[in-house]
Amino acid sequence: MRLADRVFAPHYAAPLQRVTTRPTALRFARDVDSEQLAVLNPGEVFEVLELSGGLAWGSAPAQQLVGYVAAADLGLPA
């Protein structure tokens, strides 16, 4: 939603704020063999935009990266 004034899309979504519960690979694509962009440390914020097939797609604001993480590695913020 924060890009709505700069990017056109058929719909916009407010991200779900989650935190990583263990070291978690942030990957470029859904495939487990895809490029690893970063490792998110426990407690790092991950903004979920889509959940599907055990994966969460969204952004890691601290690294300014977008990608996929295992949904099982995410929990609710404290």
Secondary structure, 3 states (H helix, E strand, C coil): CCCCCCCCCCCCCCCEEEEECCCEEEECCCCCCCCEEEEECCCCEEEEEEEECCEEEEEECCCCEEEEEEHHHEECCC
